[in-house]
Amino acid sequence: MANSLHFSPRAQIDLDETFDYINDVLKNPIAAKNTIARILESVDILKDFSDVGTKVFFDENFTGYRFITYKNYLSFYRSENTDIFIDRILYSGRDYMHIFFG
């Protein structure tokens, strides 16, 4: 049985902000569409393989989060049985550890 993917409201905002930045700031609407499509394709693997991502550790403790990448974008998720919760999608140049753990 396949896992179910659930995008948090914040992950949806992350996708919107990524699209807006590439489309509006970089002035590249084709790249904006393609980037979002590829990020979404990259998380589709979680439907069949929920533990494929790299574990996220903080102070040497597993946080319960994993991430998968598409180019410079990190999709952070956690799994509970057959439910996969994608909580954030961040550009890899951001201080994602600070974003998650203050």
N, CA, C and O atoms as a Tinker XYZ file with bonds, in Angstrom:
   408  protein
     1  N      0.839000   -1.180000    0.000000    73     2
     2  CA     0.000000    0.000000    0.000000    64     1     3
     3  C      0.886000    1.246000    0.000000    63     2     4     5
     4  O      1.868000    1.317000    0.739000    81     3
     5  N      0.540000    2.206000   -0.817000    73     3     6
     6  CA     1.333000    3.431000   -0.937000    64     5     7
     7  C      1.081000    4.369000    0.242000    63     6     8     9
     8  O     -0.003000    4.391000    0.824000    81     7
     9  N      2.093000    5.124000    0.567000    73     7    10
    10  CA     1.972000    6.145000    1.595000    64     9    11
    11  C      1.184000    7.340000    1.053000    63    10    12    13
    12  O      1.120000    7.562000   -0.156000    81    11
    13  N      0.592000    8.093000    1.961000    73    11    14
    14  CA    -0.124000    9.318000    1.594000    64    13    15
    15  C      0.736000   10.524000    1.939000    63    14    16    17
    16  O      1.277000   10.614000    3.041000    81    15
    17  N      0.861000   11.449000    0.995000    73    15    18
    18  CA     1.634000   12.669000    1.214000    64    17    19
    19  C      0.716000   13.788000    1.675000    63    18    20    21
    20  O     -0.372000   13.977000    1.131000    81    19
    21  N      1.165000   14.531000    2.687000    73    19    22
    22  CA     0.419000   15.667000    3.227000    64    21    23
    23  C      1.367000   16.866000    3.312000    63    22    24    25
    24  O      2.376000   16.812000    4.015000    81    23
    25  N      1.049000   17.926000    2.610000    73    23    26
    26  CA     1.854000   19.137000    2.636000    64    25    27
    27  C      1.285000   20.082000    3.683000    63    26    28    29
    28  O      0.091000   20.384000    3.679000    81    27
    29  N      2.141000   20.542000    4.573000    73    27    30
    30  CA     1.694000   21.507000    5.573000    64    29    31
    31  C      1.401000   22.841000    4.895000    63    30    32    33
    32  O      1.893000   23.106000    3.798000    81    31
    33  N      0.603000   23.676000    5.545000    73    31    34
    34  CA     0.384000   25.022000    4.996000    64    33    35
    35  C      1.707000   25.771000    4.789000    63    34    36    37
    36  O      1.857000   26.510000    3.816000    81    35
    37  N      2.659000   25.579000    5.702000    73    35    38
    38  CA     3.954000   26.258000    5.573000    64    37    39
    39  C      4.729000   25.740000    4.360000    63    38    40    41
    40  O      5.396000   26.518000    3.677000    81    39
    41  N      4.649000   24.443000    4.086000    73    39    42
    42  CA     5.314000   23.886000    2.893000    64    41    43
    43  C      4.685000   24.453000    1.628000    63    42    44    45
    44  O      5.385000   24.718000    0.651000    81    43
    45  N      3.377000   24.638000    1.639000    73    43    46
    46  CA     2.695000   25.247000    0.493000    64    45    47
    47  C      3.197000   26.681000    0.284000    63    46    48    49
    48  O      3.438000   27.106000   -0.846000    81    47
    49  N      3.349000   27.408000    1.373000    73    47    50
    50  CA     3.880000   28.780000    1.289000    64    49    51
    51  C      5.304000   28.755000    0.756000    63    50    52    53
    52  O      5.678000   29.590000   -0.068000    81    51
    53  N      6.108000   27.788000    1.229000    73    51    54
    54  CA     7.487000   27.657000    0.735000    64    53    55
    55  C      7.499000   27.476000   -0.778000    63    54    56    57
    56  O      8.302000   28.097000   -1.474000    81    55
    57  N      6.613000   26.629000   -1.285000    73    55    58
    58  CA     6.540000   26.417000   -2.736000    64    57    59
    59  C      6.120000   27.698000   -3.454000    63    58    60    61
    60  O      6.687000   28.047000   -4.490000    81    59
    61  N      5.130000   28.393000   -2.905000    73    59    62
    62  CA     4.689000   29.652000   -3.508000    64    61    63
    63  C      5.811000   30.680000   -3.527000    63    62    64    65
    64  O      6.014000   31.361000   -4.532000    81    63
    65  N      6.536000   30.795000   -2.425000    73    63    66
    66  CA     7.640000   31.757000   -2.346000    64    65    67
    67  C      8.767000   31.399000   -3.313000    63    66    68    69
    68  O      9.379000   32.282000   -3.913000    81    67
    69  N      9.037000   30.113000   -3.460000    73    67    70
    70  CA    10.054000   29.672000   -4.414000    64    69    71
    71  C      9.636000   30.037000   -5.827000    63    70    72    73
    72  O     10.426000   30.584000   -6.596000    81    71
    73  N      8.402000   29.734000   -6.161000    73    71    74
    74  CA     7.894000   30.086000   -7.489000    64    73    75
    75  C      7.990000   31.592000   -7.717000    63    74    76    77
    76  O      8.496000   32.040000   -8.746000    81    75
    77  N      7.502000   32.368000   -6.753000    73    75    78
    78  CA     7.500000   33.825000   -6.898000    64    77    79
    79  C      8.914000   34.375000   -7.070000    63    78    80    81
    80  O      9.135000   35.268000   -7.888000    81    79
    81  N      9.858000   33.859000   -6.317000    73    79    82
    82  CA    11.232000   34.348000   -6.416000    64    81    83
    83  C     11.807000   34.084000   -7.815000    63    82    84    85
    84  O     12.364000   34.983000   -8.446000    81    83
    85  N     11.666000   32.861000   -8.281000    73    83    86
    86  CA    12.224000   32.519000   -9.597000    64    85    87
    87  C     11.479000   33.264000  -10.702000    63    86    88    89
    88  O     12.092000   33.759000  -11.647000    81    87
    89  N     10.166000   33.339000  -10.580000    73    87    90
    90  CA     9.350000   33.992000  -11.598000    64    89    91
    91  C      9.530000   35.513000  -11.590000    63    90    92    93
    92  O      9.771000   36.115000  -12.636000    81    91
    93  N      9.414000   36.133000  -10.412000    73    91    94
    94  CA     9.372000   37.589000  -10.322000    64    93    95
    95  C     10.744000   38.244000  -10.195000    63    94    96    97
    96  O     11.024000   39.250000  -10.847000    81    95
    97  N     11.588000   37.671000   -9.356000    73    95    98
    98  CA    12.897000   38.274000   -9.122000    64    97    99
    99  C     13.892000   37.873000  -10.204000    63    98   100   101
   100  O     14.598000   38.713000  -10.762000    81    99
   101  N     13.936000   36.573000  -10.490000    73    99   102
   102  CA    14.865000   36.096000  -11.515000    64   101   103
   103  C     14.300000   36.238000  -12.925000    63   102   104   105
   104  O     15.011000   36.056000  -13.913000    81   103
   105  N     13.012000   36.564000  -13.002000    73   103   106
   106  CA    12.342000   36.795000  -14.297000    64   105   107
   107  C     12.422000   35.586000  -15.216000    63   106   108   109
   108  O     12.711000   35.707000  -16.406000    81   107
   109  N     12.157000   34.408000  -14.633000    73   107   110
   110  CA    12.244000   33.188000  -15.421000    64   109   111
   111  C     11.028000   32.298000  -15.133000    63   110   112   113
   112  O     11.123000   31.362000  -14.339000    81   111
   113  N      9.893000   32.584000  -15.770000    73   111   114
   114  CA     8.669000   31.822000  -15.479000    64   113   115
   115  C      8.765000   30.343000  -15.844000    63   114   116   117
   116  O      8.170000   29.506000  -15.166000    81   115
   117  N      9.486000   30.014000  -16.878000    73   115   118
   118  CA     9.628000   28.596000  -17.255000    64   117   119
   119  C     10.402000   27.845000  -16.175000    63   118   120   121
   120  O     10.008000   26.749000  -15.776000    81   119
   121  N     11.494000   28.426000  -15.706000    73   119   122
   122  CA    12.276000   27.789000  -14.639000    64   121   123
   123  C     11.460000   27.685000  -13.361000    63   122   124   125
   124  O     11.579000   26.706000  -12.624000    81   123
   125  N     10.632000   28.687000  -13.094000    73   123   126
   126  CA     9.790000   28.650000  -11.892000    64   125   127
   127  C      8.841000   27.458000  -11.949000    63   126   128   129
   128  O      8.738000   26.698000  -10.986000    81   127
   129  N      8.156000   27.293000  -13.063000    73   127   130
   130  CA     7.232000   26.166000  -13.220000    64   129   131
   131  C      7.965000   24.832000  -13.139000    63   130   132   133
   132  O      7.521000   23.904000  -12.463000    81   131
   133  N      9.097000   24.750000  -13.842000    73   131   134
   134  CA     9.852000   23.497000  -13.858000    64   133   135
   135  C     10.415000   23.150000  -12.481000    63   134   136   137
   136  O     10.414000   21.984000  -12.085000    81   135
   137  N     10.890000   24.145000  -11.759000    73   135   138
   138  CA    11.457000   23.887000  -10.429000    64   137   139
   139  C     10.397000   23.332000   -9.488000    63   138   140   141
   140  O     10.640000   22.346000   -8.791000    81   139
   141  N      9.231000   23.953000   -9.462000    73   139   142
   142  CA     8.163000   23.467000   -8.587000    64   141   143
   143  C      7.736000   22.059000   -8.997000    63   142   144   145
   144  O      7.530000   21.195000   -8.145000    81   143
   145  N      7.607000   21.833000  -10.298000    73   143   146
   146  CA     7.225000   20.496000  -10.782000    64   145   147
   147  C      8.245000   19.451000  -10.357000    63   146   148   149
   148  O      7.869000   18.355000   -9.939000    81   147
   149  N      9.531000   19.773000  -10.457000    73   147   150
   150  CA    10.573000   18.802000  -10.103000    64   149   151
   151  C     10.651000   18.564000   -8.598000    63   150   152   153
   152  O     10.914000   17.445000   -8.158000    81   151
   153  N     10.423000   19.608000   -7.811000    73   151   154
   154  CA    10.381000   19.418000   -6.359000    64   153   155
   155  C      9.251000   18.454000   -6.014000    63   154   156   157
   156  O      9.437000   17.532000   -5.221000    81   155
   157  N      8.093000   18.667000   -6.603000    73   155   158
   158  CA     6.950000   17.788000   -6.329000    64   157   159
   159  C      7.218000   16.364000   -6.808000    63   158   160   161
   160  O      6.839000   15.401000   -6.141000    81   159
   161  N      7.862000   16.230000   -7.949000    73   159   162
   162  CA     8.238000   14.895000   -8.435000    64   161   163
   163  C      9.206000   14.225000   -7.471000    63   162   164   165
   164  O      9.110000   13.022000   -7.230000    81   163
   165  N     10.136000   14.995000   -6.918000    73   163   166
   166  CA    11.142000   14.409000   -6.027000    64   165   167
   167  C     10.511000   13.844000   -4.760000    63   166   168   169
   168  O     10.997000   12.844000   -4.232000    81   167
   169  N      9.440000   14.459000   -4.259000    73   167   170
   170  CA     8.813000   13.935000   -3.044000    64   169   171
   171  C      7.893000   12.750000   -3.332000    63   170   172   173
   172  O      7.518000   12.020000   -2.415000    81   171
   173  N      7.532000   12.557000   -4.587000    73   171   174
   174  CA     6.668000   11.420000   -4.931000    64   173   175
   175  C      7.278000   10.073000   -4.558000    63   174   176   177
   176  O      6.546000    9.114000   -4.308000    81   175
   177  N      8.602000    9.986000   -4.517000    73   175   178
   178  CA     9.242000    8.718000   -4.145000    64   177   179
   179  C      8.837000    8.299000   -2.735000    63   178   180   181
   180  O      8.874000    7.116000   -2.394000    81   179
   181  N      8.449000    9.284000   -1.914000    73   179   182
   182  CA     8.057000    8.972000   -0.535000    64   181   183
   183  C      6.784000    8.153000   -0.466000    63   182   184   185
   184  O      6.508000    7.520000    0.553000    81   183
   185  N      6.018000    8.157000   -1.524000    73   183   186
   186  CA     4.809000    7.331000   -1.553000    64   185   187
   187  C      5.154000    5.851000   -1.426000    63   186   188   189
   188  O      4.373000    5.070000   -0.881000    81   187
   189  N      6.316000    5.473000   -1.926000    73   187   190
   190  CA     6.732000    4.073000   -1.875000    64   189   191
   191  C      7.886000    3.806000   -0.915000    63   190   192   193
   192  O      8.037000    2.690000   -0.419000    81   191
   193  N      8.701000    4.826000   -0.651000    73   191   194
   194  CA     9.903000    4.644000    0.165000    64   193   195
   195  C     10.029000    5.786000    1.169000    63   194   196   197
   196  O     10.730000    6.765000    0.915000    81   195
   197  N      9.362000    5.663000    2.289000    73   195   198
   198  CA     9.310000    6.773000    3.246000    64   197   199
   199  C     10.628000    7.016000    3.969000    63   198   200   201
   200  O     10.841000    8.111000    4.489000    81   199
   201  N     11.507000    6.043000    4.018000    73   199   202
   202  CA    12.756000    6.230000    4.752000    64   201   203
   203  C     13.947000    6.506000    3.841000    63   202   204   205
   204  O     15.095000    6.334000    4.250000    81   203
   205  N     13.681000    6.934000    2.611000    73   203   206
   206  CA    14.744000    7.174000    1.644000    64   205   207
   207  C     15.564000    8.424000    1.972000    63   206   208   209
   208  O     16.725000    8.519000    1.575000    81   207
   209  N     14.981000    9.371000    2.683000    73   207   210
   210  CA    15.658000   10.645000    2.940000    64   209   211
   211  C     16.739000   10.544000    3.995000    63   210   212   213
   212  O     16.821000    9.578000    4.753000    81   211
   213  N     17.563000   11.576000    4.017000    73   211   214
   214  CA    18.637000   11.694000    4.998000    64   213   215
   215  C     18.063000   12.137000    6.332000    63   214   216   217
   216  O     17.272000   13.078000    6.394000    81   215
   217  N     18.462000   11.460000    7.398000    73   215   218
   218  CA    17.988000   11.815000    8.732000    64   217   219
   219  C     18.571000   13.157000    9.156000    63   218   220   221
   220  O     19.713000   13.483000    8.832000    81   219
   221  N     17.764000   13.934000    9.890000    73   219   222
   222  CA    18.209000   15.218000   10.427000    64   221   223
   223  C     18.480000   15.028000   11.918000    63   222   224   225
   224  O     17.620000   14.580000   12.677000    81   223
   225  N     19.713000   15.387000   12.315000    73   223   226
   226  CA    20.115000   15.288000   13.716000    64   225   227
   227  C     20.340000   16.681000   14.286000    63   226   228   229
   228  O     20.808000   17.581000   13.588000    81   227
   229  N     20.005000   16.849000   15.549000    73   227   230
   230  CA    20.275000   18.087000   16.271000    64   229   231
   231  C     20.847000   17.698000   17.620000    63   230   232   233
   232  O     20.245000   16.910000   18.349000    81   231
   233  N     22.002000   18.245000   17.956000    73   231   234
   234  CA    22.709000   17.856000   19.185000    64   233   235
   235  C     22.836000   16.335000   19.282000    63   234   236   237
   236  O     22.622000   15.748000   20.343000    81   235
   237  N     23.181000   15.718000   18.174000    73   235   238
   238  CA    23.403000   14.276000   18.051000    64   237   239
   239  C     22.155000   13.429000   18.249000    63   238   240   241
   240  O     22.260000   12.208000   18.361000    81   239
   241  N     20.993000   14.035000   18.294000    73   239   242
   242  CA    19.746000   13.296000   18.448000    64   241   243
   243  C     18.941000   13.379000   17.165000    63   242   244   245
   244  O     18.830000   14.442000   16.555000    81   243
   245  N     18.379000   12.243000   16.761000    73   243   246
   246  CA    17.515000   12.221000   15.584000    64   245   247
   247  C     16.253000   13.022000   15.888000    63   246   248   249
   248  O     15.588000   12.786000   16.897000    81   247
   249  N     15.931000   13.961000   15.019000    73   247   250
   250  CA    14.810000   14.878000   15.251000    64   249   251
   251  C     13.464000   14.308000   14.846000    63   250   252   253
   252  O     12.424000   14.874000   15.182000    81   251
   253  N     13.472000   13.198000   14.131000    73   251   254
   254  CA    12.235000   12.664000   13.569000    64   253   255
   255  C     12.020000   13.139000   12.145000    63   254   256   257
   256  O     11.120000   12.665000   11.451000    81   255
   257  N     12.854000   14.082000   11.712000    73   255   258
   258  CA    12.763000   14.603000   10.349000    64   257   259
   259  C     13.799000   13.945000    9.454000    63   258   260   261
   260  O     14.874000   13.533000    9.890000    81   259
   261  N     13.434000   13.867000    8.199000    73   259   262
   262  CA    14.345000   13.480000    7.127000    64   261   263
   263  C     14.190000   14.525000    6.038000    63   262   264   265
   264  O     13.241000   15.310000    6.051000    81   263
   265  N     15.124000   14.534000    5.094000    73   263   266
   266  CA    14.950000   15.414000    3.952000    64   265   267
   267  C     15.405000   14.716000    2.680000    63   266   268   269
   268  O     16.278000   13.849000    2.695000    81   267
   269  N     14.790000   15.119000    1.591000    73   267   270
   270  CA    15.230000   14.712000    0.266000    64   269   271
   271  C     15.485000   15.988000   -0.520000    63   270   272   273
   272  O     14.972000   17.056000   -0.186000    81   271
   273  N     16.281000   15.859000   -1.563000    73   271   274
   274  CA    16.682000   17.043000   -2.296000    64   273   275
   275  C     16.255000   16.989000   -3.751000    63   274   276   277
   276  O     16.124000   15.927000   -4.359000    81   275
   277  N     16.048000   18.156000   -4.264000    73   275   278
   278  CA    16.008000   18.387000   -5.703000    64   277   279
   279  C     16.889000   19.608000   -5.930000    63   278   280   281
   280  O     16.558000   20.716000   -5.509000    81   279
   281  N     18.008000   19.388000   -6.598000    73   279   282
   282  CA    19.002000   20.444000   -6.813000    64   281   283
   283  C     19.287000   21.152000   -5.496000    63   282   284   285
   284  O     19.775000   20.521000   -4.558000    81   283
   285  N     18.993000   22.456000   -5.402000    73   283   286
   286  CA    19.312000   23.222000   -4.195000    64   285   287
   287  C     18.147000   23.334000   -3.217000    63   286   288   289
   288  O     18.156000   24.205000   -2.348000    81   287
   289  N     17.157000   22.476000   -3.343000    73   287   290
   290  CA    15.980000   22.549000   -2.482000    64   289   291
   291  C     15.875000   21.305000   -1.617000    63   290   292   293
   292  O     16.074000   20.182000   -2.082000    81   291
   293  N     15.558000   21.529000   -0.352000    73   291   294
   294  CA    15.443000   20.455000    0.626000    64   293   295
   295  C     13.986000   20.349000    1.062000    63   294   296   297
   296  O     13.386000   21.331000    1.501000    81   295
   297  N     13.431000   19.166000    0.938000    73   295   298
   298  CA    12.064000   18.908000    1.402000    64   297   299
   299  C     12.154000   18.124000    2.706000    63   298   300   301
   300  O     12.591000   16.974000    2.720000    81   299
   301  N     11.740000   18.752000    3.791000    73   299   302
   302  CA    11.804000   18.153000    5.119000    64   301   303
   303  C     10.477000   17.480000    5.433000    63   302   304   305
   304  O      9.405000   18.062000    5.266000    81   303
   305  N     10.579000   16.242000    5.889000    73   303   306
   306  CA     9.355000   15.481000    6.146000    64   305   307
   307  C      9.531000   14.576000    7.347000    63   306   308   309
   308  O     10.643000   14.320000    7.809000    81   307
   309  N      8.405000   14.105000    7.832000    73   307   310
   310  CA     8.363000   13.109000    8.906000    64   309   311
   311  C      7.300000   12.100000    8.530000    63   310   312   313
   312  O      6.358000   12.420000    7.806000    81   311
   313  N      7.448000   10.903000    9.012000    73   311   314
   314  CA     6.486000    9.870000    8.666000    64   313   315
   315  C      5.844000    9.295000    9.922000    63   314   316   317
   316  O      6.477000    9.125000   10.964000    81   315
   317  N      4.573000    9.009000    9.770000    73   315   318
   318  CA     3.801000    8.341000   10.823000    64   317   319
   319  C      2.989000    7.262000   10.133000    63   318   320   321
   320  O      1.975000    7.530000    9.490000    81   319
   321  N      3.459000    6.044000   10.282000    73   319   322
   322  CA     2.848000    4.897000    9.615000    64   321   323
   323  C      2.838000    5.140000    8.098000    63   322   324   325
   324  O      3.905000    5.256000    7.494000    81   323
   325  N      1.680000    5.217000    7.484000    73   323   326
   326  CA     1.622000    5.414000    6.034000    64   325   327
   327  C      1.345000    6.866000    5.653000    63   326   328   329
   328  O      1.070000    7.164000    4.490000    81   327
   329  N      1.416000    7.768000    6.629000    73   327   330
   330  CA     1.239000    9.194000    6.366000    64   329   331
   331  C      2.596000    9.887000    6.377000    63   330   332   333
   332  O      3.364000    9.759000    7.331000    81   331
   333  N      2.878000   10.615000    5.315000    73   331   334
   334  CA     4.117000   11.371000    5.190000    64   333   335
   335  C      3.748000   12.849000    5.239000    63   334   336   337
   336  O      2.953000   13.331000    4.432000    81   335
   337  N      4.335000   13.557000    6.193000    73   335   338
   338  CA     4.038000   14.973000    6.385000    64   337   339
   339  C      5.230000   15.795000    5.913000    63   338   340   341
   340  O      6.306000   15.750000    6.510000    81   339
   341  N      5.030000   16.537000    4.847000    73   339   342
   342  CA     6.067000   17.401000    4.311000    64   341   343
   343  C      5.846000   18.763000    4.952000    63   342   344   345
   344  O      4.879000   19.462000    4.647000    81   343
   345  N      6.768000   19.129000    5.853000    73   343   346
   346  CA     6.563000   20.312000    6.677000    64   345   347
   347  C      7.210000   21.571000    6.125000    63   346   348   349
   348  O      6.669000   22.664000    6.296000    81   347
   349  N      8.352000   21.443000    5.471000    73   347   350
   350  CA     9.023000   22.613000    4.906000    64   349   351
   351  C      9.746000   22.207000    3.631000    63   350   352   353
   352  O     10.168000   21.063000    3.466000    81   351
   353  N      9.875000   23.180000    2.733000    73   351   354
   354  CA    10.661000   23.020000    1.512000    64   353   355
   355  C     11.506000   24.284000    1.412000    63   354   356   357
   356  O     10.996000   25.370000    1.136000    81   355
   357  N     12.813000   24.122000    1.643000    73   355   358
   358  CA    13.691000   25.271000    1.794000    64   357   359
   359  C     14.854000   25.235000    0.809000    63   358   360   361
   360  O     15.326000   24.169000    0.415000    81   359
   361  N     15.293000   26.405000    0.431000    73   359   362
   362  CA    16.507000   26.532000   -0.367000    64   361   363
   363  C     17.687000   26.125000    0.511000    63   362   364   365
   364  O     17.761000   26.526000    1.672000    81   363
   365  N     18.593000   25.346000   -0.025000    73   363   366
   366  CA    19.679000   24.785000    0.787000    64   365   367
   367  C     20.630000   25.831000    1.341000    63   366   368   369
   368  O     21.354000   25.552000    2.296000    81   367
   369  N     20.646000   27.024000    0.767000    73   367   370
   370  CA    21.512000   28.080000    1.267000    64   369   371
   371  C     20.995000   28.749000    2.532000    63   370   372   373
   372  O     21.711000   29.525000    3.164000    81   371
   373  N     19.768000   28.454000    2.899000    73   371   374
   374  CA    19.200000   29.026000    4.120000    64   373   375
   375  C     19.693000   28.260000    5.343000    63   374   376   377
   376  O     20.120000   27.111000    5.234000    81   375
   377  N     19.633000   28.894000    6.488000    73   375   378
   378  CA    20.031000   28.255000    7.740000    64   377   379
   379  C     18.866000   27.409000    8.258000    63   378   380   381
   380  O     18.171000   27.788000    9.200000    81   379
   381  N     18.673000   26.250000    7.613000    73   379   382
   382  CA    17.505000   25.429000    7.933000    64   381   383
   383  C     17.526000   24.888000    9.351000    63   382   384   385
   384  O     16.462000   24.672000    9.932000    81   383
   385  N     18.695000   24.662000    9.925000    73   383   386
   386  CA    18.736000   24.194000   11.307000    64   385   387
   387  C     18.198000   25.276000   12.249000    63   386   388   389
   388  O     17.495000   24.971000   13.213000    81   387
   389  N     18.526000   26.513000   11.972000    73   387   390
   390  CA    18.002000   27.611000   12.782000    64   389   391
   391  C     16.490000   27.752000   12.583000    63   390   392   393
   392  O     15.753000   28.011000   13.535000    81   391
   393  N     16.041000   27.581000   11.353000    73   391   394
   394  CA    14.619000   27.683000   11.057000    64   393   395
   395  C     13.824000   26.631000   11.845000    63   394   396   397
   396  O     12.753000   26.924000   12.377000    81   395
   397  N     14.352000   25.421000   11.912000    73   395   398
   398  CA    13.645000   24.348000   12.617000    64   397   399
   399  C     13.816000   24.407000   14.132000    63   398   400   401
   400  O     12.853000   24.213000   14.874000    81   399
   401  N     15.039000   24.673000   14.592000    73   399   402
   402  CA    15.328000   24.466000   15.994000    64   401   403
   403  C     15.745000   25.728000   16.741000    63   402   404   405
   404  O     16.219000   25.658000   17.875000    81   403
   405  N     15.566000   26.875000   16.103000    73   403   406
   406  CA    15.827000   28.158000   16.766000    64   405   407
   407  C     17.272000   28.396000   17.023000    63   406   408
   408  O     17.638000   29.434000   17.574000    81   407
